[in-house]
Amino acid sequence: MDVGCGPGVASRYLAARFHPTIGLDFSITAIRMARQYATERGYGPCYIAANAVVLPFRERTFSFVFDRGCLQDLPRIWWKTYFEEVERVLRYDGVFQLLCLNSKNFPSISSLSGILARFRRYVIEQKCFITPTLISRLVPSSMEKVRLEDFSFQLKNGKTVFLTECVFSKSTE
Ligand SMILES: C[S@@+](CC[C@H](N)C(=O)[O-])C[C@H]1O[C@@H](n2cnc3c(N)ncnc32)[C@H](O)[C@@H]1O
């Protein structure tokens, strides 16, 4: 499952390797676009409009859950439930891969623009950034950390993007 699949770029990639693949997003517009791409090509994932914190699937349905950019869009107050939902729908030994923009994308905290950007994110939008401390507080204990690392890459327009990648495996009972 690709959580917060948007127009379905990653879910189409996943569908070529895993069957069946589900793309889930709460934006009807994104789901329509994703479905249209899939229909034009005559194959692809199944798409479903739903909220990532109330996943409409039974326990232990998926062997792989992928998130690129969804968790970072959720208000901080939903994060714990989000992780619990992902854990619930993962099979034992299933893998969860999470890619999030991290705070390095923001101007330095010692600048006015850095302070304003953080104020906007934390106070107005009620969002936050992924950190190792938060992960250990929020992710259920059955999820074993396999990888947690920061990396960066350059977009075609030359801008550098900073991401955190977390990979977890759900342990057997
Ligand atoms: C930054 S975009 C990433 C899209 C896609 N994963 C990609 O990498 O191209 C974040 C996506 O998460 C979706 N999203 C945000 N909150 C959500 C929620 N509560 N439930 C499901 N999807 C959500 C948004 O609609 C958006 O499509």
Ligand as a Chemical Component Dictionary entry (heavy atoms), coordinates in Angstrom:
data_LIG
# 
_chem_comp.id                   LIG 
_chem_comp.type                 NON-POLYMER 
_chem_comp.pdbx_formal_charge   0 
_chem_comp.three_letter_code    LIG 
# 
loop_
_chem_comp_atom.comp_id 
_chem_comp_atom.atom_id 
_chem_comp_atom.alt_atom_id 
_chem_comp_atom.type_symbol 
_chem_comp_atom.charge 
_chem_comp_atom.model_Cartn_x 
_chem_comp_atom.model_Cartn_y 
_chem_comp_atom.model_Cartn_z 
_chem_comp_atom.pdbx_ordinal 
LIG C1  C1  C 0  3.493  15.546 -0.514 1  
LIG S1  S1  S 1  2.149  14.673 -1.207 2  
LIG C2  C2  C 0  2.986  13.162 -1.655 3  
LIG C3  C3  C 0  2.310  12.416 -2.789 4  
LIG C4  C4  C 0  3.003  11.105 -3.209 5  
LIG N1  N1  N 0  3.191  10.214 -2.095 6  
LIG C5  C5  C 0  4.309  11.367 -3.893 7  
LIG O1  O1  O 0  5.357  11.059 -3.338 8  
LIG O2  O2  O -1 4.277  11.885 -5.024 9  
LIG C6  C6  C 0  1.215  14.193 0.234  10 
LIG C7  C7  C 0  -0.053 13.447 -0.073 11 
LIG O3  O3  O 0  -0.627 13.014 1.169  12 
LIG C8  C8  C 0  -2.032 13.154 1.066  13 
LIG N2  N2  N 0  -2.596 13.216 2.421  14 
LIG C9  C9  C 0  -2.443 14.203 3.338  15 
LIG N3  N3  N 0  -3.138 13.912 4.460  16 
LIG C10 C10 C 0  -3.727 12.709 4.245  17 
LIG C11 C11 C 0  -4.576 11.875 5.025  18 
LIG N4  N4  N 0  -4.959 12.228 6.268  19 
LIG N5  N5  N 0  -4.986 10.704 4.506  20 
LIG C12 C12 C 0  -4.611 10.330 3.265  21 
LIG N6  N6  N 0  -3.819 11.088 2.467  22 
LIG C13 C13 C 0  -3.377 12.253 2.950  23 
LIG C14 C14 C 0  -2.231 14.436 0.276  24 
LIG O4  O4  O 0  -3.527 14.494 -0.282 25 
LIG C15 C15 C 0  -1.112 14.320 -0.757 26 
LIG O5  O5  O 0  -1.546 13.689 -1.933 27 
# 
loop_
_chem_comp_bond.comp_id 
_chem_comp_bond.atom_id_1 
_chem_comp_bond.atom_id_2 
_chem_comp_bond.value_order 
_chem_comp_bond.pdbx_ordinal 
LIG C1  S1  SING 1  
LIG S1  C2  SING 2  
LIG S1  C6  SING 3  
LIG C2  C3  SING 4  
LIG C3  C4  SING 5  
LIG C4  N1  SING 6  
LIG C4  C5  SING 7  
LIG C5  O1  DOUB 8  
LIG C5  O2  SING 9  
LIG C6  C7  SING 10 
LIG C7  O3  SING 11 
LIG C7  C15 SING 12 
LIG O3  C8  SING 13 
LIG C8  N2  SING 14 
LIG C8  C14 SING 15 
LIG N2  C9  SING 16 
LIG N2  C13 SING 17 
LIG C9  N3  DOUB 18 
LIG N3  C10 SING 19 
LIG C10 C11 SING 20 
LIG C10 C13 DOUB 21 
LIG C11 N4  SING 22 
LIG C11 N5  DOUB 23 
LIG N5  C12 SING 24 
LIG C12 N6  DOUB 25 
LIG N6  C13 SING 26 
LIG C14 O4  SING 27 
LIG C14 C15 SING 28 
LIG C15 O5  SING 29 
# 
